Amino acid sequence: MISTYLKSIFGACLSLTLCAHAEESNLKKSEKKPNVIFILMDDMGYSDVSCYGAEKVSTPNIDRMAKEGLKFTHFHTAASICSPSRAAFLTGAYPQRAGLYMGINPNREPHWFLGLNPEEITIAEQFKKQGYTTALVGKWHLGMQEPFSYFNQGFDHYYGAPENMGHSELFRDGHEIVYEHTPLEKLNTLYTERMVKHVRDFKDEPFFLYFAHNYPHTPYKSGPKFKGSSKDGVRGDIIQEADWGIGEILKALEENGILENTLVIFSSDNGPTSDKYSKPYSGTKFVSREGGHRVPFILYWKGQIQPAESHAVVNAMDLFPTLTELMGEALPEDRVYDGLSLTPLFSGGEISRPEKEPFFYYNCENLQAVRVGEWKLHLPREKKQIPFWAVKKQKPIKKAQLYNLVTDISESHDVAAENPELVVELSALADAIRLKLGEFMQRGSEQRATGTLFPEVPILSNMPDWERLPDEEKGRGKTEFAPLRHPRKKK
C-alpha cells in the first residue's frame, strides 16, 4: 500500500515536473527571435516565375512560398537599376535620400570611389544590435572600396561574386579571392551549398541571411543537371536551377527544425531586360514604366503568416521597418524613412499607408514619374536628364503624360488632356519632392551624403558631365583610378 502510494506520488510529481519543463521549453521557443532569409534575385521580372504567370519555366519551390505565404501583386522596387534598388532595400529610404542613386561601376572613372555611405544604417546593422549573426551570399554592388564594404555595413560573413560580372568576375570567400573568374555553371550550386551550410551552422542562434543572387542578370550558364530543362533556353534553365536551390534552403530549415521560426523573403532588385518577362506590364530595367519597377514579392513564414494574395500597395522601403519591428529593435530617430511595417498583413490586417500616399519613380537623379492610387504621371524630361544607361530605352518627354494603371496597365493611352486637374495635382507633388530629394544636377534638402573616398571631388552621376569636367577638378578621382581586374574577354 505504502509502496503503491509513494509510486503514485512520485508519478504525479514527475508528471508535474515534465509539464513544467515542457511549458518552460515552449516559452523559450516562443521567445526565440525569428531568423530571416532575404532572397533577392537580379533582373528578374514580374512574370519570370510560374506563380506570377511564367509558362516556359517551372518554379515549384517559389510557388510553394507564394501559396503558403503572402504573395504581393502590387510591389515596387525603388529604382529600375541595381545599385540604387539595393540601397533602398537595405536602408529603408529612397536611394536619393540615402545618397546612392547611381549605378556603381568600379571600372568607371566617375564612380569607382563612390559607395553606400558608411554612416547609413543598414538592416544588417539593425540585426547586429539584437545579437544576430549576419551573412551576405552573392552580389553587393554598393561600392568595392574598403570603407563601403559589406563588412563595414553590418555583415559578419561574405561569400560570392560581389559585382556585376560584366564589371568583375572575382569570387570571394570573406576577404580571400577563391576564383579569378567565377565559374558561372557552378554558381547556383556554390550559392546553395553555402546557404545550406549557414543554416546548419547558425541554427542555434538568431541569424539574418541576405542571399543576393547574381542571376538572371547576364552573363549566365546553367549547371549540367539543368541544361535544357526549361522551355526558355539558358535563362529559363538557370531560373529553374535557382528555384531548386531555394528548395534546398527550405529543406535545410525543415531538417534543422527552424522552418517555423524563419521568415523567408523573395523578390528582385528591378525588372528584366526584356519586356516579355514583365507582362502584363510594359517596360524593362532602366526605365520608369511599371515593368522596370514592379516585381515578385513573397513573404513566407510557416505557421506565422496567414496565406493570402495581397493587393496592398507596398515597396522596397517597407522591408526595413518591417524587419526592425520583427526583431524588436527601434527605428533610428535621427533620419527619415520612406517605408512602413507590413506586419499587420501577416494576420490578415491592413497597413497604415494612406490611400493617396505618392510613390516617386526616380531614374538616377531625374524624377520621371509620380503615382497616386490608380493614377501615374510621367513628367516632362530633357535628354540631358536621362541617365546614360537609359538613353537607348527612353526618349525626352515635352508634355506630362497621364495613365490609369487600373484600366491601362501597359501605360499606352495618355489621358492627360482629359484630366488637367490631376496633372496639376501630381505635378505639384513632383515639384515638392524635388526640393527634398533633388533633381538632375540639383541636391535636395533631405538628401544624405553619398559615400566617397574624396570629398573634394564632384559627385557626377552622368558620364558625359564627368568627361566635360577639367582634370584638376576630377583630382584624385582621376589620378588614383585603379579599375578592378577586367572580366574575361568573349571568344
Buried (B, 14 or more C-beta within 10 A) or exposed (E): EEEEEEEEEEEEEEEEEEEEEEEEEEEEEEEEBBBBBBBBBBBBBBBBBBBBBBEBBBBBBBBBBBBBBBBBBEBBBBBBBBBBBBBBBBBBBBBBBBBBBBBBBBBBBBBBBBBBBBEBBBBBBBBBBBEBBBBBBBBBBBBBBEBBBBEBBBBBBBBBBBBBBEBBBBBBBEEEEEBEBBEBBBBBBBBBBBBBBBBEBBBEEBBBBBBBBBBBBBBBBBBEEBBEBBEBEBBBBBBBBBBBBBBBBBBBBBEBEBBEBBBBBBBBBBBBBEBEBBBEBBBBBBBBBBBBBBBBBBBBBBEBBEBBEBEBBBBBBBBBBBBBBBBEBEBBEEBEBBBBBBBEBBEEEEBEBEEEEBBBBBBBBBBBBBBBBEBBBBBBBEEEBBBBBBEEBBEEBEEBBBBBBEEBBBBEEBBBEEBEEBBEBBBEBBEEBBEBBBBBEEBBEBBBEBBBBBEEBBBBBBBEBBEEBEEEEBBEBBEEBEEBBEBEEEE
